[in-house]
Amino acid sequence: MPQLRRALAEDLGRGDAWLPDGRIRALMARIEAQVDAELDAAFSGRRAARVEIETEDGQHYVWLQPDRNGDPELPLSDAELEDKLMELAAPVIGLDRAKTLLAGIWRLDDAPSVRVLD
């Protein structure tokens, strides 16, 4: 559910009225977040996360993500970097300017100055 990822990344202090899908609100109400002392002790050198899921029938799953996507240990691909730039820049500067900015960034190695990004 891509909407869940966005919902969790957004400022939840605004309340949940802005969430478009009632299933997401219902799922979020069942999520409990806790600090993992072991992972917290390794911060800021590592930015790990552990996810534990317990299903309604009692099954238990654990996933440890030792590094975040985009950290030096797990760098983003060029395509992921492009997607991230577009996701963050387009709402602020507009889609056309974001596309122009992205194209300019890819040409920086051959540019005489960073002013080509203006």
Summary of the structure (lengths in Angstrom):
residues: 118
radius of gyration: 19.2
end to end distance: 36.5
largest distance: 62.4
contacts: 221
relative contact order: 0.06
helix: 51%
strand: 10%
